Amino acid sequence: MKSLPPGSATVHVGYAVPRAGLPASASFRRWVEAALHGARRRKPAELSIRIVDADEGRALNRDYRGKDYATNVLSFPAELPPGVALPLIGDLAICAPVVLREAAGQTKSPRDHWAHLTIHGVLHLLGHDHIEDGEANVMEALETRILAGLGIADPYT
């Protein structure tokens, strides 16, 4: 296996839906790298992103979270055995129809919403959460700062 330089990212993107109108792999990689940099991760990172339809998004959310509806992004942190030192941080599943519906409903650019949800998912893979108010404030501030660095407005205003 080829070793990665410190702070670099290998991003594997799979499309389980037609790609027309969706961000390219290069965009996802840029957003992942922005999230890693913003979170001050210096070690190499590897992750997979799967763009899914509503049926797959619903099944994943139901099977892994017990919620029977499609959600925008699901994060699956890598659970490596002790002693295994790989750069793998996990997987993201992003539901295209939900992302597009939310962007329209919130009058946001679809591209900006894709960027936000990718960054949000990566931060979850790195251990950030938003269950408690304090954690949510920290995570949202970090997302907002990372997005600002990409020229994207605060998604929470």
C-alpha positions, -999 to +999 in steps of 0.1 A: +000+000+000+013+034-010+018+057+020+002+092+020+020+124+029+009+141+061-023+160+059-033+146+025-066+129+016-076+100-006-112+103-014-131+075-032-165+087-046-191+063-059-223+074-075-254+051-071-275+077-089-271+094-123-243+119-121-259+147-141-260+179-121-241+164-091-207+176-080-176+158-095-152+138-074-127+167-075-152+189-057-158+163-030-120+160-025-116+197-022-144+199+005-129+169+024-095+185+024-110+218+036-126+199+065-094+181+074-074+213+073-101+232+092-102+205+119-064+207+120-058+170+111-022+166+101-022+128+095-032+114+061-068+105+057-087+081+035-125+079+031-152+068+007-183+088-002-213+071-018-240+093-034-272+074-029-309+076-039-338+080-014-344+042-012-308+034-002-306+065+020-337+053+038-325+018+042-291+029+056-308+053+081-333+027+092-307-001+095-280+019+113-299+046+132-334+031+135-350+060+117-372+051+088-366+080+064-338+091+041-316+117+056-290+140+040-257+126+052-247+095+072-212+090+087-197+057+094-164+061+113-138+034+106-135+009+134-100-004+130-087-032+152-061-022+178-026-021+163-038-015+127-024+019+115-043+029+084-053+064+073-089+052+069-113+075+088-146+060+075-174+063+049-201+089+041-234+082+024-250+113+010-285+112-003-288+132-035-326+138-035-326+149+001-297+173-005-314+188-035-347+191-018-332+208+013-312+232-008-343+243-027-364+245+005-337+266+022-330+287-009-294+277-009-271+269-038-272+231-043-233+232-046-230+251-013-253+226+004-233+197-010-201+213+003-217+219+038-229+183+041-196+168+030-178+189+055-204+181+082-199+144+075-161+145+076-162+163+109-184+135+123-158+110+110-132+129+130-152+126+162-172+159+162-209+157+172-239+179+178-260+160+203-252+183+232-257+221+228-220+228+236-208+202+211-233+216+185-220+251+190-184+240+185-192+219+154-213+246+138-187+272+144-161+250+128-183+242+098-190+279+094-153+288+095-144+261+070-172+271+046-162+307+048-127+297+037-144+283+006-165+315+001-197+299+013-221+317+036-230+305+071-255+277+065-270+282+100-282+318+094 
